[in-house]
């Protein structure tokens, strides 16, 4: 299957983890004085996983939040993608994470008529979704404490969904003319 074939949608996929205690990336303070950093300590540092897919040609995005980053959750995301693109052939470009390569995942992808195309190992820079994660974490997660990790995940996915398709393509580096998938 090739991207130029009619009725084929190409999507790049990745997932990211959001933690209850997000990273502190910047802080103002007087020189020579320690800065007090307010944090919420529950002892759990709860987390949510956001699965995301980006069409590198149109900029459309789909996200799904889960409590874990395992095979069952990824397979739920595959079913979600198939539900959105009911009549389209799907070519999903993704890394070789264990939830992606599990036998049950490969079997489900085949049953759902989703072709999986593997990125080279240890090359996250080839996946444009990584840039969307970076932007979302910088603008929504870093330096902020939310009441719950679910609130953070909701704001994170809302931010990604509010981007225009052109903004998503620009942030992902897909409008540079040098992106490897367009050649």
C-alpha positions as CSV (number, residue, x, y, z in Angstrom):
1,X,0.0,0.0,0.0
2,X,1.3,3.4,-0.9
3,X,0.3,6.9,0.3
4,X,-0.6,7.9,-3.3
5,X,-3.2,5.2,-3.6
6,X,-6.8,6.4,-3.5
7,X,-8.7,5.8,-0.2
8,X,-5.4,5.5,1.8
9,X,-4.8,7.6,4.9
10,X,-1.3,7.9,6.2
11,X,-1.0,8.6,10.0
12,X,2.1,8.9,12.2
13,X,1.5,7.6,15.7
14,X,3.1,8.1,19.1
15,X,2.2,8.3,22.7
16,X,3.4,10.4,25.6
17,X,3.2,10.2,29.4
18,X,1.8,13.1,31.5
19,X,2.6,13.0,35.2
20,X,0.8,14.5,38.1
21,X,4.0,16.3,39.1
22,X,5.1,17.9,35.8
23,X,8.6,19.1,35.1
24,X,9.8,22.5,36.3
25,X,11.4,24.0,33.2
26,X,11.6,27.7,34.3
27,X,11.2,29.8,37.4
28,X,11.8,33.4,38.4
29,X,13.5,34.3,41.6
30,X,15.8,36.8,43.2
31,X,19.5,36.1,42.6
32,X,21.0,34.3,45.5
33,X,17.7,33.3,47.1
34,X,16.1,29.9,46.8
35,X,12.8,29.7,45.0
36,X,9.9,28.0,46.6
37,X,8.2,25.6,44.2
38,X,4.7,24.6,45.1
39,X,3.9,21.0,44.4
40,X,1.1,18.7,45.2
41,X,2.4,15.5,46.8
42,X,0.0,12.6,46.9
43,X,2.7,9.9,47.0
44,X,1.5,8.4,43.7
45,X,2.6,10.8,41.0
46,X,-0.3,9.5,38.9
47,X,0.1,9.4,35.2
48,X,-1.9,9.4,32.0
49,X,-0.9,8.3,28.6
50,X,-2.0,10.2,25.5
51,X,-2.0,8.3,22.2
52,X,-1.9,10.5,19.2
53,X,-2.0,10.2,15.4
54,X,-1.2,12.9,12.9
55,X,-1.9,13.0,9.2
56,X,1.4,14.4,7.9
57,X,-0.3,15.7,4.7
58,X,-3.5,17.4,6.1
59,X,-2.5,18.1,9.7
60,X,-5.5,16.4,11.2
61,X,-5.0,14.9,14.6
62,X,-6.6,12.3,16.8
63,X,-5.9,11.7,20.5
64,X,-7.0,9.2,23.1
65,X,-6.1,9.3,26.8
66,X,-5.5,6.1,28.8
67,X,-4.4,5.2,32.3
68,X,-1.6,3.0,31.1
69,X,0.7,2.6,28.1
70,X,0.2,-1.1,27.4
71,X,-0.9,-3.3,24.6
72,X,-4.6,-3.3,25.5
73,X,-4.7,0.5,25.6
74,X,-2.9,0.7,22.2
75,X,-5.3,-1.8,20.7
76,X,-8.2,0.4,21.9
77,X,-6.5,3.3,20.0
78,X,-6.3,1.2,16.9
79,X,-10.1,0.4,17.2
80,X,-10.7,4.2,17.6
81,X,-8.7,5.0,14.4
82,X,-10.6,2.3,12.5
83,X,-13.9,3.8,13.8
84,X,-12.9,7.3,12.5
85,X,-11.6,6.0,9.1
86,X,-14.2,3.4,8.5
87,X,-13.9,3.0,4.7
88,X,-10.3,4.1,4.3
89,X,-7.2,2.0,4.1
90,X,-4.8,3.0,7.0
91,X,-1.1,3.1,6.9
92,X,0.2,3.8,10.4
93,X,3.8,4.9,10.8
94,X,5.1,4.2,14.3
95,X,8.1,3.1,16.4
96,X,8.7,-0.5,17.6
97,X,7.5,0.0,21.2
98,X,6.5,-3.2,22.9
99,X,2.8,-2.3,22.8
100,X,3.0,-1.8,19.0
101,X,4.8,-5.1,18.3
102,X,2.9,-7.5,20.6
103,X,1.4,-10.4,18.8
104,X,-2.1,-9.4,19.8
105,X,-1.6,-5.9,18.4
106,X,-0.2,-7.2,15.1
107,X,-3.2,-9.6,14.8
108,X,-5.7,-6.8,15.5
109,X,-4.1,-4.4,13.1
110,X,-4.3,-7.1,10.4
111,X,-8.0,-7.8,11.3
112,X,-8.8,-4.0,11.2
113,X,-7.0,-3.6,7.8
114,X,-4.4,-1.3,9.3
115,X,-0.9,-1.6,7.8
116,X,1.9,-0.9,10.2
117,X,5.1,0.8,8.9
118,X,8.0,0.8,11.3
119,X,10.3,3.7,11.9
120,X,14.0,2.9,12.4
121,X,14.9,2.1,16.0
122,X,16.0,5.0,18.3
123,X,15.0,7.7,15.8
124,X,12.3,9.7,17.5
125,X,13.2,12.7,15.4
126,X,11.6,11.0,12.4
127,X,8.2,11.0,14.0
128,X,6.5,14.4,13.7
129,X,4.1,13.7,16.6
130,X,7.1,14.1,18.9
131,X,7.2,17.8,18.1
132,X,3.5,18.1,19.0
133,X,4.2,16.4,22.4
134,X,7.0,18.8,23.0
135,X,4.9,21.9,22.3
136,X,2.0,20.6,24.4
137,X,4.2,19.8,27.4
138,X,5.8,23.2,27.2
139,X,2.6,25.2,26.9
140,X,0.3,23.1,29.1
141,X,2.2,20.8,31.4
142,X,5.5,22.4,32.4
143,X,5.6,24.7,35.4
144,X,2.0,24.1,36.2
145,X,0.2,22.0,38.9
146,X,-3.3,20.8,38.1
147,X,-5.9,19.5,40.6
148,X,-5.7,16.1,38.9
149,X,-3.7,14.4,36.3
150,X,-7.0,14.0,34.3
151,X,-7.4,17.8,34.2
152,X,-3.9,18.1,32.9
153,X,-4.6,15.4,30.2
154,X,-7.8,17.1,29.2
155,X,-6.1,20.5,28.8
156,X,-3.2,18.9,27.0
157,X,-5.4,17.1,24.4
158,X,-7.6,20.3,24.1
159,X,-4.5,22.3,23.3
160,X,-3.5,19.8,20.5
161,X,-7.0,19.7,19.1
162,X,-7.3,23.5,19.1
163,X,-4.3,23.9,16.8
164,X,-5.2,24.6,13.2
165,X,-4.1,21.9,10.8
166,X,-1.5,24.4,9.4
167,X,-0.2,25.1,12.9
168,X,0.1,21.4,13.6
169,X,2.0,20.8,10.3
170,X,4.3,23.8,11.0
171,X,5.0,22.7,14.6
172,X,5.7,19.2,13.5
173,X,8.2,20.4,10.9
174,X,6.2,19.1,8.0
175,X,6.1,22.3,6.0
176,X,9.9,22.7,5.8
177,X,10.1,20.9,2.5
178,X,12.8,18.6,3.9
179,X,10.5,16.2,5.8
180,X,11.5,12.6,4.8
181,X,7.9,11.2,4.4
182,X,6.9,13.6,1.7
183,X,9.6,12.4,-0.6
